[in-house]
């Protein structure tokens, strides 16, 4: 059985960038619905006792869509923090970002530009491969090609109550709550995996 993970912070912790009302709907209804759907779909099947990753890896169609959305949303909540700190300029992740995008502001501009150009519903990720960090976009419930460091949800339910249709302003807000410690640990784990 797949369970709804607890939020890493209180529902009002990301205000004013993401409101308590948005969290209540997004986490309490949308994310929970994906969990409920997965559990209904896998009941009395070979997936009933499988891990979420195993279900995503082996399934397709509606089962995949709901399972992948559970994973993406969980990663999204972890990508944010109520204890925000700027990314340490001496960190390996900061150096990797500025090497690829020339400056940190250059990275932010590229991230925002790609996010605003995603048509319809999807996700924008910071990932790493064998050589570089990358900005990847995926549609619907799809997973990124490379090792994920952080993600921002681009489905309208993630920002409409706070920003209406202004996705760019939502991305600006997201940059004020990014959990760079989480992203840095994922970067280290991803690089360690690539080098082993």
C-alpha positions as CSV (number, residue, x, y, z in Angstrom):
1,X,0.0,0.0,0.0
2,X,1.3,3.4,-0.9
3,X,1.0,6.1,1.8
4,X,0.7,9.8,1.6
5,X,4.0,11.2,3.1
6,X,3.8,13.9,5.7
7,X,4.7,17.4,4.6
8,X,8.1,18.5,5.7
9,X,6.7,21.7,7.1
10,X,3.3,23.2,8.2
11,X,0.8,24.2,5.6
12,X,1.3,27.9,6.1
13,X,5.1,27.7,6.3
14,X,5.8,28.8,2.7
15,X,3.7,31.9,2.8
16,X,3.7,34.5,1.2
17,X,5.1,32.6,-1.8
18,X,2.8,29.6,-1.6
19,X,-0.3,30.1,0.5
20,X,-1.8,27.8,3.1
21,X,-4.9,27.5,0.9
22,X,-2.9,26.3,-2.0
23,X,-1.1,23.7,0.1
24,X,-4.4,22.5,1.5
25,X,-5.7,21.9,-2.0
26,X,-2.6,20.8,-3.6
27,X,-1.3,18.4,-1.0
28,X,-4.5,17.6,0.8
29,X,-6.6,17.0,-2.3
30,X,-4.5,16.5,-5.4
31,X,-1.6,14.6,-4.0
32,X,-3.9,12.6,-1.7
33,X,-6.1,11.7,-4.7
34,X,-3.1,10.3,-6.6
35,X,-2.2,8.1,-3.6
36,X,-5.8,6.9,-3.3
37,X,-6.0,6.2,-7.0
38,X,-2.8,4.2,-7.0
39,X,-4.0,2.1,-4.1
40,X,-7.3,1.4,-5.8
41,X,-5.6,0.5,-9.1
42,X,-3.0,-1.9,-7.6
43,X,-5.4,-3.7,-5.3
44,X,-5.4,-7.5,-6.0
45,X,-2.7,-7.1,-8.7
46,X,1.0,-7.9,-8.8
47,X,1.8,-4.4,-7.8
48,X,-0.2,-4.5,-4.5
49,X,3.0,-5.0,-2.4
50,X,5.5,-3.4,-4.7
51,X,7.4,-0.2,-3.9
52,X,6.4,3.1,-5.6
53,X,9.6,3.0,-7.7
54,X,8.9,-0.5,-8.8
55,X,5.4,0.4,-9.9
56,X,6.7,3.4,-11.8
57,X,9.4,1.3,-13.5
58,X,7.1,-1.5,-14.6
59,X,3.7,0.0,-15.2
60,X,2.1,2.1,-17.9
61,X,-1.1,4.0,-18.5
62,X,-3.2,5.1,-15.5
63,X,-1.2,3.1,-13.0
64,X,2.0,4.8,-14.1
65,X,0.4,8.2,-14.2
66,X,-0.9,8.1,-10.7
67,X,2.2,6.5,-9.2
68,X,4.6,8.9,-10.9
69,X,2.5,11.8,-9.8
70,X,2.8,10.6,-6.2
71,X,6.6,10.5,-6.5
72,X,6.8,13.8,-8.3
73,X,4.7,15.6,-5.7
74,X,6.7,14.1,-2.8
75,X,9.9,15.3,-4.5
76,X,8.3,18.8,-5.1
77,X,7.4,19.2,-1.4
78,X,11.0,18.2,-0.4
79,X,12.4,20.7,-2.9
80,X,11.1,23.5,-0.8
81,X,11.7,24.6,2.8
82,X,10.5,27.1,5.3
83,X,14.1,27.6,6.5
84,X,15.4,29.1,3.3
85,X,19.0,29.9,2.8
86,X,20.8,31.0,-0.4
87,X,22.9,28.3,-2.1
88,X,26.4,28.5,-0.7
89,X,28.7,30.0,-3.3
90,X,31.5,27.6,-2.2
91,X,29.4,24.5,-2.7
92,X,29.9,22.1,-5.6
93,X,26.4,22.6,-6.8
94,X,26.8,26.3,-7.0
95,X,30.0,25.9,-9.0
96,X,28.3,23.4,-11.3
97,X,25.4,25.7,-11.9
98,X,27.5,28.8,-12.6
99,X,29.8,26.8,-14.8
100,X,26.9,25.7,-17.0
101,X,24.9,28.9,-17.0
102,X,27.7,31.5,-16.6
103,X,26.2,33.0,-13.4
104,X,23.5,32.1,-10.8
105,X,21.2,34.8,-12.2
106,X,21.8,33.2,-15.7
107,X,20.6,29.9,-14.3
108,X,17.5,31.5,-12.7
109,X,16.7,33.3,-16.0
110,X,17.0,30.0,-17.9
111,X,14.9,28.1,-15.4
112,X,12.2,30.7,-15.5
113,X,12.2,31.0,-19.3
114,X,11.9,27.2,-19.7
115,X,9.2,27.0,-17.1
116,X,7.0,29.7,-18.7
117,X,7.3,28.0,-22.1
118,X,6.0,24.6,-21.0
119,X,2.6,24.2,-22.7
120,X,-0.1,22.7,-20.5
121,X,0.8,20.7,-17.5
122,X,4.2,19.4,-16.4
123,X,7.3,19.8,-14.3
124,X,10.6,21.6,-14.4
125,X,13.6,19.9,-12.9
126,X,17.2,20.7,-12.1
127,X,19.1,17.5,-12.8
128,X,22.7,16.2,-13.2
129,X,24.2,13.8,-15.7
130,X,27.8,12.6,-15.9
131,X,29.2,16.0,-16.7
132,X,26.7,18.9,-16.1
133,X,23.7,20.1,-14.3
134,X,20.7,20.5,-16.6
135,X,17.3,22.1,-16.6
136,X,14.7,19.6,-17.9
137,X,11.0,19.8,-18.4
138,X,8.6,16.9,-18.5
139,X,4.9,16.8,-19.3
140,X,2.1,15.3,-17.2
141,X,3.5,12.6,-15.0
142,X,6.8,11.9,-16.9
143,X,10.1,11.5,-15.0
144,X,13.3,13.4,-15.9
145,X,15.9,11.7,-18.0
146,X,18.8,12.5,-15.6
147,X,19.3,12.3,-11.8
148,X,16.9,14.9,-10.2
149,X,18.1,17.5,-7.7
150,X,14.9,19.6,-7.3
151,X,11.6,20.1,-9.1
152,X,8.9,22.7,-9.5
153,X,5.3,21.7,-10.3
154,X,4.0,23.5,-13.3
155,X,0.4,22.2,-13.2
156,X,-2.0,25.1,-12.7
157,X,-3.3,23.7,-9.4
158,X,0.1,24.4,-7.9
159,X,-0.1,28.2,-8.4
160,X,-3.5,29.4,-9.7
161,X,-5.0,30.3,-6.3
162,X,-1.9,32.5,-5.6
163,X,-0.8,33.8,-9.0
164,X,-3.8,33.1,-11.3
165,X,-2.2,32.5,-14.7
166,X,1.1,34.2,-14.0
167,X,3.5,31.3,-14.0
168,X,6.5,33.5,-14.2
169,X,5.6,35.2,-10.9
170,X,5.1,31.8,-9.3
171,X,8.6,30.8,-10.4
172,X,9.9,33.9,-8.8
173,X,8.2,32.9,-5.6
174,X,9.5,29.4,-5.9
175,X,13.1,30.7,-5.9
176,X,12.4,32.1,-2.4
177,X,11.6,28.7,-0.9
178,X,14.0,26.3,-2.7
179,X,15.6,23.7,-0.4
180,X,19.2,24.1,-1.6
181,X,20.4,21.7,1.1
182,X,18.1,19.0,-0.3
183,X,19.3,19.8,-3.9
184,X,22.9,19.7,-2.8
185,X,22.6,16.3,-1.2
186,X,20.9,15.0,-4.3
187,X,23.8,16.4,-6.4
188,X,26.3,14.7,-4.2
189,X,24.4,11.4,-4.3
190,X,24.0,11.7,-8.1
191,X,27.7,12.4,-8.7
192,X,28.7,9.6,-6.4
193,X,26.4,7.2,-8.3
194,X,27.9,8.3,-11.6
195,X,31.4,7.9,-10.5
196,X,30.9,4.4,-8.9
